């Protein structure tokens, strides 16, 4: 496999993980201090070179808020107003459990013979 093909494969993996694990990934990003949907889009673009649309991000954030994993407040600094998200204790509990589960699954697969 040449380097360009390998880079395309890595990008495909990143794309599947970022989009397929959106809820957990967003909780992780917000837990790090990134707090708005727009900032999540910028963070993913910068770190994974994936362009997410607002139509992909905001419904998932709304779902996390509705389920009690996030809280949100409107920031009225500048224009436009921005909704700022924070992870709740319930969200932190889910994130901790997900990290353990993901680690266990990957570790199990890597150590299988």
C-alpha positions in Angstrom: 0.0 0.0 0.0 1.5 3.3 -1.0 1.5 6.3 1.5 -1.4 8.1 -0.2 -3.6 5.0 0.0 -2.6 4.5 3.6 -3.5 8.1 4.5 -6.9 7.7 2.8 -7.5 4.5 4.8 -6.6 6.4 8.0 -8.9 9.2 7.1 -11.7 6.7 6.5 -11.1 5.2 9.9 -11.1 8.6 11.6 -14.4 9.5 9.7 -16.1 6.3 10.8 -15.0 6.7 14.4 -15.9 10.4 14.7 -19.3 9.9 13.1 -20.1 6.5 14.5 -19.2 7.4 18.1 -20.6 10.9 17.9 -22.3 11.0 21.3 -19.3 9.7 23.2 -16.9 11.8 21.2 -18.9 15.0 21.8 -19.1 14.2 25.5 -15.3 13.8 25.5 -14.7 17.0 23.6 -17.1 19.0 25.8 -15.5 17.5 28.9 -12.2 19.0 27.7 -13.7 22.4 27.7 -15.0 22.9 24.1 -18.5 24.2 24.7 -20.4 25.2 21.6 -21.5 23.3 18.6 -19.5 25.5 16.3 -16.4 24.9 18.4 -16.9 21.2 18.2 -17.1 21.5 14.4 -13.8 23.5 14.4 -12.2 21.0 16.8 -13.0 18.0 14.7 -11.9 19.8 11.5 -8.6 20.8 13.1 -7.8 17.4 14.7 -9.3 14.9 12.2 -9.7 16.9 9.0 -13.4 16.0 8.8 -16.0 18.6 7.8 -19.1 18.1 9.9 -22.3 20.0 9.1 -24.4 21.8 11.6 -27.1 19.4 10.6 -25.0 16.5 11.9 -23.8 18.2 15.1 -26.7 20.1 16.6 -29.3 17.3 16.7 -26.9 15.1 18.5 -26.1 17.8 21.0 -29.9 18.4 21.5 -30.3 14.6 22.0 -27.5 14.6 24.6 -29.1 17.5 26.4 -32.6 16.0 26.3 -31.2 12.7 27.7 -29.6 14.6 30.6 -25.9 14.1 29.6 -25.4 17.8 28.8 -26.8 21.1 30.1 -26.9 24.2 28.0 -27.1 27.9 28.4 -27.3 30.7 25.9 -24.3 33.0 25.8 -25.3 36.5 24.7 -21.8 37.7 24.1 -21.5 39.1 20.6 -23.6 38.0 17.7 -24.9 35.5 17.1 -25.9 34.2 20.5 -24.3 30.8 21.2 -25.5 27.8 23.1 -22.8 26.7 25.5 -22.8 23.1 26.6 -21.5 21.5 29.9 -21.3 17.8 30.7 -23.5 16.7 33.6 -22.6 14.1 36.3 -24.8 11.7 34.3 -22.7 12.5 31.2 -19.5 12.0 33.0 -20.7 8.7 34.3 -21.6 7.6 30.7 -18.3 8.9 29.4 -16.3 7.0 32.0 -18.2 3.8 31.3 -17.8 4.2 27.6 -14.0 4.8 27.9 -13.7 1.6 29.9 -15.8 -0.4 27.5 -14.0 0.9 24.4 -10.6 0.1 26.1 -11.8 -3.4 27.0 -13.1 -4.1 23.5 -9.9 -2.9 21.8 -7.6 -4.5 24.3 -9.4 -7.8 23.9 -9.1 -7.7 20.1 -5.4 -6.7 20.2 -4.4 -9.4 22.7 -6.4 -12.2 20.9 -4.2 -14.9 19.3 
